[in-house]
Amino acid sequence: MKLESIEELFVHELEDLRSAEQQLVKALPKMAEKASSGDLRQAFETHLEQTQEHLERLKKIVADLQLDKGRHKCKAMEGLIAEAQEILDAEAMDSVRDAAMIGAAQRVEHYEIAGYGTARTYAEMLGHADAAQLLQQTLDEEKETDELLSGLALSSVNLEAQNDSEL
């Protein structure tokens, strides 16, 4: 990998985000299927739809800026998904698994928030206003998903897991 300019760093960040989102498209249906909470299942299904839109935005940015498409694989997302898979495979009470899946999903969201914020900043620095706007839109959606997951955890999922654990 060669990173000798902000432009090269920007392209690398876009490639990393693209790979992360592609991996997430494969992981989210598994998480939705395992969720015992209907609200959590719906949150995962909704985020899958958003993730597909995020990929389309990234493709648009790459096409609009005529950037080279790389074959970078996001190892961080690969690791986050592997950890989430361990939760899915664990012998666990459904409510406790739901609480654990929220934690795993929020780790993913925080990674994406950092990545999209970084890419948006590079786009702004490079004068790519349209790209910056698209990246900001995705960043806002990632933050909304994180807040939704926190709300689910605090209002129901974690409480149910705690109550089930005490029985």
N, C-alpha and C positions, 0 to 999 in steps of 0.2 A: 504494500500500500504506500502511496506517495501522497503526502499532504504538505504542499509548499505554499498554499494560499487559502484565503477564506473561501474562495470559490470551490476549491477542491474539498475543503472541509464541509461546505454546504452540500455538495453532491454526495459525499460520504454519509452525512446525516440523513439525507433523503433516502439513500439506499438502505440504511439501517432501519429507518422507519417503515419502509416498504416491506422489508423482510419481516419485521416484527408484526406488522398488521397481517401479512399473509399467514404467519404462524398462528396468530390469534383467531383468524377466520376458521381454522381447523379445530382449535381448542374450545371455543365458546359453545358449540353445540353439545360437546361432551359435558361441560359444566351445567348447561341448562337441563340436560337429561337427568343429571344426578341431583339437582336441586329439589328438595322436598317442599320448600316454601314456594307457593305460586308466585308471590311477588318477586322473589329472587330469580325464579325461572324466567319470568317476564323481563326482568332487568337484563339478564344475560341474552335473551333473544333480541331485545331492543338494541343492545350494544353490538350484537352481531351485525344487524342491519347498518348501524352507524359505522362499524369497522369496514364494511364493504364500501360505504361512501368515502371513508377516509382513504382507502386504497385508490379509488377513482380520482380523488383530489390529488394524491401524490402522482398518479400517472399523468394527470393534466399538467401539473407543474413541470414534470420532466419533459413532456412533449412541448409545452409552450416555450420553455427555455432551451429546447434542443440539447438536452444534456445526455451524456452517454449513460446507458443503463448498465449498471454493474451487476455482479453476481454475489454481492456481499450477503453473508448470513448473519443475522443478529444473534449472537451467542448469548447475550443477556436475556432476551426473550425466550430463547431455547431453554435456558436454565430456570426461568420463572415458570414456564409451562411444565417443565419436568417436576418442579416442586408441587405445582397444582395437581399434576397427575398422581403424585404420591398421596395426596389428600383424597382424591377420587377413589383410589385403590385401597385406602385404609379401611380397616374394620372399625366402623364408627357409628354412633347413633346418628340418625338423619339430621336432627337439629344441630348437633355438634359439627357435623360435616358441612352443613350450610354456613355456620359461623366461620369455619375454617376457609371455606371457599370465598367468602367475602374478603377475608384477610389476603388470600392469594390474589384475588381480582384487584384489590386496591394496590398491591405491590406492582402489578402490571400497569394500572392507571398512573401511578406515580412515575414509573419509568417512562411511559408515553408522554406525560405532562412535561417532564424534563426534556425529552427529545424534541417535542413539537415547539416548546419555548425556545430551545437553542436554535432549531432550524429557522423559526420565524425571525429571530434576532439576526441571523446571518443573511436571510433574505432582505431584511430591511437595510442592513449595512451595504449590501450589494446593489441596492436600488431596484430590487425585484418586488415592486409593490403588490402586484396581483398574487404572486406566490405567498408573500407575507400575509395577505388577507386570507387566503385559503388555509394557510397553516394556523392562523389565529382562530379561524372558525373551528378547526379540528381541536385545537387546544381548549377552546371554550367547552366543546362537547365532552372532552376527556375529563375536564374539571367537574362538569355536571354529573357525569357518571360516577365519579369518585364521591361527590356529595350524596347522590342517590344511594350508593352502597353504604355510606356512613349512616344515613337516615334509616335504612332497612336494619342495619346492625343494631342501632340504638333503640329503635321503636319496637322491634319484634324478634328478629332472628337470634341475637345474643341472649335476650331474656328467655326465649323458649329453650335455648340450649342450656342455660343455667338451670331453669326449672326442671328440665328433663334429667339433668345430671344429679339433681338432689333427690330424685325419686328412688 
